[in-house]
Amino acid sequence: VRLAAQVMSESVAAALGFCDDDATTETRVFIRMIDTFFDCLNVKDPISGIRKRKPNKLPYKSHLDERFKWLSKDFIGYLAAWESEIAAEPGLTKTQQRKMGLSKETLDGLRMTVRSFTEL
């Protein structure tokens, strides 16, 4: 998990941005979404978010916290839009479509995790 968190981090997205290449745009968006997802769910203590300058790692203090909305609307919406874009791409076989996105099991797991977390 630690290696995945390092690879899917804001610093990696920023480094890819130095390539100044449109080919990395969607990869950077994906990495930032996963980084924010990890941060929202990986709140350990009240100091970590301040020390690392990552407000998404600050403790939750209200059921109205904007991170709940981000997780259930923005993050899940991003995954749904990605799925829809792949399905709408003409001329792709099912195998090609599967290679362009996350596996069904991964998508289901992410959705269940977000639903479970936001509906506590």
LINJOBEL-V800059 format. One record per backbone hydrogen bond with DSSP energy under -1.0 kcal/mol. NH is the residue of the N-H (numbers start at 1). CO is the residue of the C=O. Records with the same first field share a line. If there is no record, write none. Layout:
# LINJOBEL-V800059
NH=CO  CO
This chain:
# LINJOBEL-V800059
5=1
6=2
7=3
8=4
9=7
13=9
14=10
15=11
16=12
17=13
19=16
20=17
24=21
25=22
28=24
29=25
30=26
31=27
32=28
33=29
34=30
35=31
36=32
37=33
38=34
39=35
40=36
41=37
42=38
51=47
52=48
54=49
57=54
58=55
65=62
68=65
70=66
71=67
72=68
73=69
75=70
76=71
77=73
78=74
79=75
80=76
81=77
82=78
83=79
84=80
85=81
86=82
87=83
88=84
97=93
98=94
99=95
107=103
108=104
109=105
110=106
111=107
112=108
113=109
114=110
115=111
116=112
117=113
118=114
119=115
